[in-house]
Amino acid sequence: MTKGKRGKEGKEDKELNVQVGKRLLDYRTGFKYTQKEMADLLDITYNYYGLIERGKRGLSIYKIISISEILEIDPTYLLTGEKASQYQLNDFIENASVEKRECVDRILEYVKKLVEME
């Protein structure tokens, strides 16, 4: 690996950290947690948590999982900004008319029966 390539990867990592930090800030404030409260919940220092939200530090997989449980955020969304298909389906069902929900229920029952047949 060349020196220049490492530098490029470092920039991509920094940009990822910045984007994750922004999404984390949005969700934290939506839940009305302070940075100190989040740091305590994650068992990290207040200063370190602030670095995470500012994109100066990254998150371990264990902290990503903890955050997703605390803030009820999809880990895929936290990392990429894109919703996973499961959440898209939930959004569709919540916003669908009664007739469409009934249709989805019938389809899911049919799929369930097919899976049970295997």
LINURLIN-V49390 format. One record per helix or strand of 2 or more residues. SS is the DSSP state (h for helix, s for strand). FROM is the first residue (numbers start at 1). TO is the last residue. If there is no record, write none. Layout:
# LINURLIN-V49390
ss from to
SS FROM TO
SS FROM TO
This chain:
# LINURLIN-V49390
ss from to
h 3 30
h 35 42
h 46 53
h 61 70
h 75 80
h 85 95
h 98 117
